[in-house]
């Protein structure tokens, strides 16, 4: 069963990560318009945040959830395919609307799938499964854009969207094979959209991990700009992509280790705070790096702590989210991190004058502050 779940998770998240690149390439290929590419990517990504609570509530209230996951994850795949087939052939607003609808379906392929682990696996296995689940995010982040580029070069961006869409549809079908038990829908009408917010605010560990990791996600949003500036500083063109890859590979290694040895499993929220602070230290040392190789090592070391942090975050949500809003807490948390990351990217653009060293120190400070804030909230409990 774990292989079916992990395959579904990889395919769904691969489609989500790859679509952000494929839609931009598609617009450039069919219309020669970077503006259209940006609009399509935004139309696909922004609904992750806005629709997260709604689709999470839908899954929480459904007695049989597998068909809901098939409908939404498969719907995301269909939307990606339609964008690929119709861009440049129908009016732009039609394609943008399809991208928005696909983005509305996407949260169940990310945080929504992670929320199912509690019902699929016994308590003694969950910490390791969460560690393995985080690996699927890392693999999707590394392989999704790369596979799109490999396919688009000889066959075109349309072909890449067909592959991504087929992957998402397959992921939805795989969820149908998972032994999810039926359950009664919650009786409280207020849980439709507000229950997830209320649970996160009311339950101290959830509030602590949500606030701290949202701060961390905001800092992470600055990474693309920082790595581009570091490439200029080191006079090494490949450094921008290599530094991001080093962080992702470090996260994959951390996930593998945590899946084998889930340290701090008794209080996963503490692990979240420790990893946030630990990930700040290597970044604070990057300004002292004499070249791109030491910077790569430091980015990889910082990324290493992302794996345990994310797995512990999922484990904390698993333990503290009320059953009536369990999926909604996962999708809402994922949406908040996407929002924070986008805001961080925008703020980094305004602060670009500080240079890569100043931005790195700011990012490290935000990581440390997030860990400290979470620790204070937990201590007060």
Rosetta blueprint (number, residue, H / E / L):
1 X L
2 X H
3 X H
4 X H
5 X H
6 X H
7 X H
8 X H
9 X H
10 X H
11 X H
12 X H
13 X H
14 X H
15 X H
16 X H
17 X H
18 X H
19 X H
20 X H
21 X H
22 X H
23 X H
24 X H
25 X H
26 X H
27 X H
28 X H
29 X H
30 X H
31 X H
32 X L
33 X L
34 X H
35 X H
36 X H
37 X H
38 X H
39 X H
40 X H
41 X H
42 X H
43 X H
44 X H
45 X H
46 X H
47 X H
48 X H
49 X H
50 X H
51 X H
52 X H
53 X H
54 X H
55 X H
56 X H
57 X H
58 X H
59 X H
60 X H
61 X H
62 X L
63 X L
64 X L
65 X H
66 X H
67 X H
68 X H
69 X H
70 X H
71 X H
72 X H
73 X H
74 X H
75 X H
76 X H
77 X H
78 X H
79 X H
80 X H
81 X H
82 X H
83 X H
84 X H
85 X H
86 X H
87 X L
88 X L
89 X L
90 X L
91 X L
92 X H
93 X H
94 X H
95 X H
96 X H
97 X H
98 X H
99 X H
100 X H
101 X H
102 X H
103 X H
104 X H
105 X H
106 X H
107 X H
108 X H
109 X H
110 X L
111 X H
112 X H
113 X H
114 X H
115 X H
116 X L
117 X H
118 X H
119 X H
120 X H
121 X L
122 X L
123 X H
124 X H
125 X H
126 X H
127 X H
128 X H
129 X H
130 X H
131 X H
132 X H
133 X H
134 X H
135 X H
136 X H
137 X H
138 X H
139 X H
140 X H
141 X H
142 X H
143 X H
144 X H
145 X H
146 X H
147 X H
148 X H
149 X H
150 X H
151 X H
152 X H
153 X H
154 X H
155 X H
156 X L
157 X H
158 X H
159 X H
160 X H
161 X H
162 X H
163 X H
164 X H
165 X H
166 X H
167 X H
168 X H
169 X H
170 X H
171 X H
172 X H
173 X H
174 X H
175 X H
176 X H
177 X L
178 X L
179 X L
180 X L
181 X L
182 X L
183 X L
184 X L
185 X L
186 X L
187 X L
188 X L
189 X H
190 X H
191 X H
192 X H
193 X L
194 X L
195 X H
196 X H
197 X H
198 X H
199 X H
200 X H
201 X H
202 X H
203 X L
204 X H
205 X H
206 X H
207 X H
208 X H
209 X H
210 X H
211 X H
212 X H
213 X H
214 X H
215 X H
216 X H
217 X H
218 X H
219 X H
220 X H
221 X L
222 X L
223 X H
224 X H
225 X H
226 X H
227 X H
228 X H
229 X H
230 X H
231 X H
232 X H
233 X H
234 X H
235 X L
236 X L
237 X L
238 X L
239 X H
240 X H
241 X H
242 X H
243 X H
244 X H
245 X H
246 X H
247 X H
248 X H
249 X H
250 X H
251 X H
252 X H
253 X H
254 X H
255 X H
256 X H
257 X H
258 X H
259 X H
260 X H
261 X L
262 X L
263 X L
264 X L
265 X H
266 X H
267 X H
268 X H
269 X H
270 X H
271 X H
272 X H
273 X H
274 X H
275 X H
276 X H
277 X H
278 X H
279 X H
280 X H
281 X H
282 X H
283 X H
284 X H
285 X H
286 X H
287 X L
288 X L
289 X L
290 X L
291 X L
292 X H
293 X H
294 X H
295 X H
296 X H
297 X H
298 X H
299 X H
300 X H
301 X H
302 X H
303 X H
304 X H
305 X H
306 X H
307 X H
308 X H
309 X H
310 X H
311 X H
312 X H
313 X H
314 X H
315 X H
316 X H
317 X H
318 X H
319 X H
320 X H
321 X L
322 X L
323 X H
324 X H
325 X H
326 X H
327 X H
328 X H
329 X H
330 X H
331 X H
332 X H
333 X H
334 X H
335 X H
336 X H
337 X H
338 X H
339 X H
340 X H
341 X H
342 X H
343 X H
344 X H
345 X H
346 X H
347 X H
348 X H
349 X H
350 X H
351 X L
352 X H
353 X H
354 X H
355 X H
356 X H
357 X H
358 X H
359 X H
360 X H
361 X H
362 X H
363 X H
364 X H
365 X H
366 X H
367 X H
368 X H
369 X H
370 X H
371 X H
372 X H
373 X H
374 X H
375 X H
376 X H
377 X H
378 X H
379 X H
380 X H
381 X L
